[in-house]
Amino acid sequence: MAEGNRIIFALDVGDKASALEWIEKLSGRVGYFKVGLELYTALGPQIVHEIKHGGLRCFLDLKFHDIPNTVAGAVRSATRLGVDMMTVHISGGAAMLKAAMDAAVSEAQLLGIARPKIIGVSVLTSLDERALNQIGIMHTPAKQVE
């Protein structure tokens, strides 16, 4: 796999056999394998270990959103798993975001590994203006992202 390969393949499956089949087919062709809620709920940390054991990069897309201490703990755990990138909801606020980043930095330093990238999710792609309005956000998705 070329280190600069930024293609992310979503392992949007719910079982180990399907996930491993995709990993085998695309190993060396994509930059990251994304593990989302369905696959992580089905297999837990085991799927991250499978990806990392193959020398591949893992994007853990669980969109952490909780109180700062809880998110910090989840980020530390994900960092210990060796994930290369993960998501947090920015709507969790500045304190939560800072706690997430501080946890990633400190845990990576403690382990002597590279800090995972943390991506902030602003608006889910499934939400249109009407859906945002229904939850009290009176903007278009584009305006809300800004």
PyMOL commands that set and color helices and strands:
alter all, ss='L'
color gray80, all
select helices_A, chain A and resi 16-26+37-43+45-53+68-81+90-92+94-111+129-134+141-145
alter helices_A, ss='H'
color red, helices_A
select strands_A, chain A and resi 8-10+32-35+58-64+85-89+117-121
alter strands_A, ss='S'
color yellow, strands_A
deselect
rebuild
show_as cartoon
